[in-house]
Amino acid sequence: MNEMNHNWDVIPEFHPEFDLERCDYENGCSECVRECSFGEISLKPVKGRNGAVQYRPWANLSSCNACQRCVKMCPQRAIHIVQSPMYTSHGYWTREHVGNIWRQAKSEGGVLLVGSGATGPQRRYFDHIMFDACQVTNPSIDPLREPMEIRRYLGRKPDHYGGEIGPQLKLEMPIMFGAMSFGALNLRVHEAEAIATKAVGTYWNTGEGGFHEKLRGYGANTIVQVASGRFGVSEDYLKSASAVEIKIGQGAKPGIGGHLPGEKVSEAVSKTRMIPMGSDALSPAPHHDIYSIEDLRQLIYAIKEATEYKVPVSVKISAVHNVAPIVSGVARAGADIIAVDGFRGGTGATPLQIRQNTGIPIELAISAADMRLKDEGIRDTVSLVASGGIQSSSDVLKAICLGADAVYVATPVLVALGCNMCQRCFTGRCPYGITTNKPGLAERIDVALAAAALTNLLCAWGEEIKELMGSMGISAIEALRGNRDRLRGVALNDEELRILGIKHAGA
Amino acid sequence: MCGIVGIVNTDRKMIDGSYIKEAIRIQKDRGNGLGGGFAVYGAYPENKDKYAFHIMYEGDHNSPAVARIEDYLKTRTVIYQSEQIPVYPNRRIPRGPYMKRYFLKPIEEFMAPEQTEEDFIIDIVMHINRMNDAFVVSSGKNVGVFKGMGYPEDIGDYFRIEDYRGYMWTAHNRFPTNTPGWWGGAHPFTILDKAVVHNGEITSYGTNVRWLEMYGYYCLLQTDTEVISYIYDKLSRRDGLSEGDACCVMAPPLWEEIDRTKDEKKRYLRQTYGSAIVNGPFGIVLTHKEGAIVLNDRNKLRPVVCAQAGNTYYASSEECSIRFLSSDVDRIWSPRGGEPVLLHLAAETDRKVPS
């Protein structure tokens, strides 16, 4: 019944509690048991009023992740999740640290794996940046009455009249869905992403797990990825999309490769990735044909040759200490688009220590990269995409003011589909049917509803961006790229302000 | 809020500065005494083959900046003539910074290989402006700019603007709101032969400045307007765009319109020069050696009225100035937002410089 580890040395952090006054078990309801994909809830036989055996929901105290699926799906609203009060936290040795050590010492051993992005206390710079607004001296613009343009073109632009414009991606709003692979996600989620981006006029990214045959019709809104594992890469694959992205790194796990556990490699995943069913899909940490910038240049041009120079080639790197010179090098190596992924970026599976401790915030990274390209006079030759921890439309616009041409969002896609941040994506047991290919779970995603949710999300953020622009008196979003004049910092020190290129509030 | 007036005689018939001084005086409400100025084309016919540098120094004629900058100029240019710009302090403007004008030509040996004469001059202007104790007020051939702190009619009196004659004039009455009022911050803003008078606020300033810096233009005068003259210089002179195309970059058509008309040239311009878009409310008169451009922002958030009387064209923030200048105009209209009015001077060789 419960396949998860029973590990009584680690006190379970969460468990469900059942309000038996409300619970409908007497009539045979066992919805919670079916909903729980982690095996926390079982049925316990009890003697009923008429003497017959009845089955009551029962918390196993073994594997609750507080995903809230049972709470949301209980027809009687009879469940709530409680956090264990069994030990109080030491001010320095928090529950998290104690629990991690127990887990490594006693049972799980090895490297601690987690899903989603970094949770640490590092400053979220977006919260310390405020927008300007028009007052008196210039009129704000009402987006309901005046045209407000948020279209972006990504790709190489000339620095003089008459120069050639490279192949471009046309984004009706400066938001794309970030790379999440088939395998990490199921086909239904990919289809929903494809439908939504087609409806809105932007792009989604297949991630490194190949591009399923069924979705090839959405190529005009798709970016395909070439990562170190080269899963699913073929000539057809490269030619099937609007852009090809070389993934060097990812914010959630800079410097290491990917790992799709064998449990998630179903038949369809195996076919699309071109690997045996059930085998772990391991992407090496580096590309073994890219040990230097010169090698990257060769791959960029190999892909351009293969795609006959018809689509832009993007290079995705994680935001690391030396991000500015790296971006400059990548631009000079021939990339048309560079995606920089901050340390808050999400993932399906990453070693805990890497997730929490490697990389830098996207706000600082994108600003430093943009300034470096400007100082070298090559800013227009390449488009910059920011990602990693974008939580709202205002984050999108702040990233643009700090120098991004557009952003990738990925965690918001999952949240829009119901994700509750339980961070157990790597188990393949996603109770919301998002990061799982298990029959019975994946079906929890209804493609049409999911596509509608994603379309709604994009449209809502687009409207909010227009409102923010209108309040600043900007009617075309290109007038905001790198426009740090319209930002002010609050409670930031001089060095932070210098790197962001903004003034402090009041100045 | 600011007031602007422009007068262009396309036949290069000369008029003196008294007319425009009176025309801008009528728009007194549009300024607050923190800046006024004039640009006159055709001011120095006897030196029209030389760059006329008007330089404003901090302090008086004893300022160490004077000798330093003149030494600097001498290492790069031949100065044919230099003199203090005559000023006439009055009750409203009792004093001002020390100003000199120089007629000079670059020394070719000092130019970088393949550098044009104009780019060489721009480098000199940027170098002086970055010293922070001297500012180049104007640097074009046969062009003079006179500006300062005060109402424009008082600035006009200070320089005795009626003593100058030209075939193309602009004037500006400033009401600064987002940057300090100071002598160097008054309009017109110039680079080479381009001068801009501007009413508005440029919300894209940060983006524009960063783009310009990539091409060696530095915005140091603490006022958003200077970006327009630099953007136009980069587009028209360096990149060779036509006036219409340059306006299409600064006030581009909507994407929707580009899609509908399938105008691939406009799409190209907007894609290539996204960072040169001028956003926010503005009405400008941009003058250059071959004519003038009157342009409004796409949403027409600032007033500009144009009029024609024979070969004389007028542009003004308010119609009253035009009615003052000409009681009998052939045509008067309000240009639509984003649609430039392009005025072209007759070729200079057509006639002698009239007296």
Interface residues (C-beta under 8 A of the other chain):
Chain A: C134 V136 T137 N138 P139 I141 E146 P147 E149 R151 Y153 K157 P158 D159 H160 Y161 G162 G163 I165 Q168 K374 G377 R379 D380 C401 M472 G473 I474 S475 A476 E478 A479 L480 R481 G482 N483 R484 D485 R486
Chain B: M1 T177 N178 G200 E201 T203 S204 Y205 G206 T207 V209 R210 W211 E213 M214 Y215 L235 R238 D239 G240 L241 P252 L254 W255 E256 Y268 R270 Q271 T272 G274 S275 I277 V278 N279 G280 P281 R298 N299 L301
